[in-house]
Amino acid sequence: MFIDTHSHVNFSVFKDDADEVIRRSLSNNTWMILPGAEFKTSNRALKYANKYEKGVYAAVGLHPVHLEDGFVDTGEAGSNSGFITKAEEFNYDNYEKIAKFEKVVAIGEVGLDYYHLDPSKDLSAIKKKQQTVLIQQLLLARTLDLPAIIHCRQAHDDLFPLLQEFKNKYHQLIPTNKPWGVIHCFSGDENLAWKYFKLGFLISFTGLITFSKQWDNLIRKIPLDKLMIETDSPYMTPEPYRGQRNEPLLVQYVANRIADIRGINLEKVAKITTETARSFFQI
C-alpha cells in the first residue's frame, strides 16, 4: 500500500477525468491526500474526498501564490505551462467552516513562495503578507488540531524562523508527542532537515528525486519514519514518465527510488511511509 500525501487531482487539469484517475489509484492500493490552493480548490478537494468511503482525503488552505493577481509559470511540459492567479483574501471563518468536515485531515497547502514574486511590485509588502497569512493558517491548524502542509520555495531563510517563533509563542497549542506539520517537496539540505525535525516537522519527497541526485545523501542518512512520499500531481512527474501529467498512482516510483538509495526493499519503504502518513493525517 502507498499513500500519496500531496496530489492536486482537484486542479482543473484533471477536470475531465479526475474520478477515473482516483479510481485507478484506489484499485492499485494507493490512497491520496488532496490539498487545496485556494478556497475553490479546497472545496473541490473536499467534494472528491466525500465521494469515496476511504482512500481519498482533503486538505484546505490558501497557497501564497494566490494572494496576488498574476501568471505562475510552472515550467511543467506535460501539465500546462502555467496558470493565472486571482488574488484571494484569506477568510479565517470560511476556511474554518470547511476544515471541520470529517474528510479534511490537514490545513494546506500553505506557506511561503518567493520564487514567483513579481519584481515590479513591492516585494517587501508581498513577503510580509505571505507571512501574515501563513501565521493565520497555522493558528487555524493548531486550533483544530490538524497538521499543516507547508510549501516553501526560495524562502527557507524566512520560513524556519517564522515556524520557530510561532512554536515559541503558541507553545500551548503545539503537540509534544507527534509532528504538527510537513515541509512538502523538501528542497533543503541535511542540516535544514534536522532543524525541521527538531521543530516537530516531517519532510516529503516527490518524483524530483527520480531524476536529480541532489537529495540522495540526505535520503540515505535520515530516519525513514521522518519522511513521506508524494507526487505533487500534476507536477513533478517521476521517471520514466517525465513530460507527462503526473497522478497519484505514480507515487510508487518515488518510493522505489528511496528504496534504491537506501539499499532496502520497496515493501519496507511502502510500509513505513504508509504508517507515518496514516499517523500524521489520522486516517
Backbone hydrogen bonds, N-H to C=O, Kabsch-Sander energy under -0.5 kcal/mol:
donor,donor_aa,acceptor,acceptor_aa,energy
2,F,29,N,-1.9
4,D,31,W,-2.9
5,T,3,I,-1.0
5,T,229,I,-2.3
7,S,33,I,-2.2
8,H,233,S,-2.2
9,V,7,S,-0.6
11,F,8,H,-1.9
14,F,11,F,-2.0
15,K,12,S,-2.1
17,D,14,F,-1.2
18,A,14,F,-1.4
21,V,17,D,-2.4
22,I,18,A,-2.6
23,R,19,D,-2.7
24,R,20,E,-2.1
25,S,21,V,-1.7
26,L,22,I,-2.7
27,S,23,R,-2.5
28,N,24,R,-0.6
28,N,25,S,-1.0
29,N,26,L,-1.7
30,T,25,S,-2.0
31,W,2,F,-2.6
32,M,55,G,-2.5
33,I,4,D,-2.2
34,L,57,Y,-3.3
36,G,59,A,-1.4
36,G,108,G,-1.4
42,S,38,E,-2.2
43,N,39,F,-2.5
44,R,40,K,-1.9
45,A,41,T,-2.0
46,L,42,S,-2.0
47,K,43,N,-2.2
48,Y,44,R,-2.3
49,A,45,A,-2.5
50,N,46,L,-2.4
51,K,47,K,-0.6
51,K,48,Y,-1.1
52,Y,48,Y,-0.5
52,Y,49,A,-1.1
57,Y,32,M,-1.9
58,A,103,K,-2.6
59,A,34,L,-2.2
60,V,106,A,-1.7
63,H,37,A,-3.3
63,H,61,G,-0.6
66,H,63,H,-1.8
67,L,64,P,-1.5
68,E,65,V,-0.8
70,G,85,T,-1.8
72,V,83,F,-3.2
73,D,71,F,-0.6
74,T,72,V,-0.7
74,T,81,S,-1.4
75,G,81,S,-1.3
77,A,75,G,-0.7
79,S,76,E,-1.0
83,F,72,V,-2.0
85,T,70,G,-3.6
88,E,66,H,-2.3
92,Y,90,F,-0.7
95,Y,91,N,-2.1
96,E,92,Y,-2.6
97,K,93,D,-2.0
98,I,94,N,-1.7
99,A,95,Y,-2.1
100,K,96,E,-0.9
100,K,97,K,-0.6
101,F,98,I,-1.3
104,V,101,F,-1.8
105,V,58,A,-2.9
105,V,103,K,-0.6
106,A,58,A,-0.7
107,I,147,P,-2.5
108,G,60,V,-1.2
108,G,106,A,-0.6
110,V,149,I,-2.5
112,L,151,H,-2.1
114,Y,153,R,-2.4
115,Y,153,R,-0.7
117,L,114,Y,-0.9
121,K,118,D,-2.2
123,L,121,K,-1.3
126,I,122,D,-2.0
127,K,123,L,-2.6
128,K,124,S,-2.1
129,K,125,A,-2.1
130,Q,126,I,-2.5
131,Q,127,K,-2.3
132,T,128,K,-2.3
133,V,129,K,-2.6
134,L,130,Q,-2.2
135,I,131,Q,-2.2
136,Q,132,T,-2.0
137,Q,133,V,-2.0
138,L,134,L,-2.4
139,L,135,I,-2.2
140,L,136,Q,-1.8
141,A,137,Q,-2.3
142,R,138,L,-2.6
143,T,139,L,-2.6
144,L,140,L,-1.9
145,D,142,R,-0.7
146,L,141,A,-3.2
148,A,180,W,-1.4
149,I,107,I,-2.7
150,I,148,A,-0.7
150,I,182,V,-3.1
151,H,110,V,-3.7
153,R,112,L,-1.7
158,D,155,A,-1.3
159,L,155,A,-2.9
160,F,156,H,-2.1
162,L,158,D,-1.6
163,L,159,L,-2.6
164,Q,160,F,-2.5
165,E,161,P,-2.6
166,F,162,L,-2.4
167,K,163,L,-2.5
168,N,164,Q,-2.1
169,K,165,E,-2.5
170,Y,166,F,-2.8
171,H,168,N,-0.7
173,L,170,Y,-2.5
174,I,170,Y,-0.6
174,I,171,H,-0.8
180,W,200,G,-2.4
181,G,200,G,-0.8
182,V,148,A,-2.2
183,I,202,L,-2.5
184,H,150,I,-2.2
184,H,182,V,-0.9
186,F,204,S,-2.8
193,A,189,D,-2.2
194,W,190,E,-2.2
195,K,191,N,-1.5
196,Y,192,L,-2.2
197,F,193,A,-2.5
198,K,194,W,-2.4
199,L,195,K,-1.0
200,G,196,Y,-0.7
200,G,197,F,-1.3
201,F,196,Y,-2.4
202,L,181,G,-2.2
203,I,226,K,-1.9
204,S,183,I,-1.9
205,F,228,M,-1.9
207,G,236,M,-0.7
209,I,206,T,-1.5
210,T,207,G,-2.0
211,F,208,L,-1.2
212,S,208,L,-0.8
216,D,213,K,-1.6
219,I,215,W,-2.8
220,R,216,D,-2.1
221,K,217,N,-1.5
222,I,218,L,-2.3
226,K,223,P,-1.9
227,L,224,L,-1.1
228,M,203,I,-1.7
230,E,205,F,-2.0
231,T,6,H,-0.8
232,D,6,H,-3.2
233,S,6,H,-0.5
235,Y,232,D,-2.2
241,Y,238,P,-2.5
244,Q,241,Y,-2.0
246,N,234,P,-1.5
250,L,247,E,-1.9
251,V,248,P,-2.3
252,Q,249,L,-1.0
253,Y,250,L,-1.6
254,V,250,L,-0.6
254,V,251,V,-0.6
255,A,251,V,-2.0
256,N,252,Q,-2.4
257,R,253,Y,-1.7
258,I,254,V,-2.0
259,A,255,A,-2.2
260,D,256,N,-2.2
261,I,257,R,-2.5
262,R,258,I,-2.3
263,G,259,A,-1.2
264,I,259,A,-2.1
268,K,265,N,-0.7
269,V,265,N,-1.3
270,A,266,L,-2.8
271,K,267,E,-2.6
272,I,268,K,-2.5
273,T,269,V,-2.5
274,T,270,A,-1.9
275,E,271,K,-2.2
276,T,272,I,-2.5
277,A,273,T,-2.3
278,R,274,T,-2.7
279,S,275,E,-2.1
280,F,276,T,-2.8
281,F,277,A,-2.7
282,Q,278,R,-0.7
283,I,278,R,-1.8
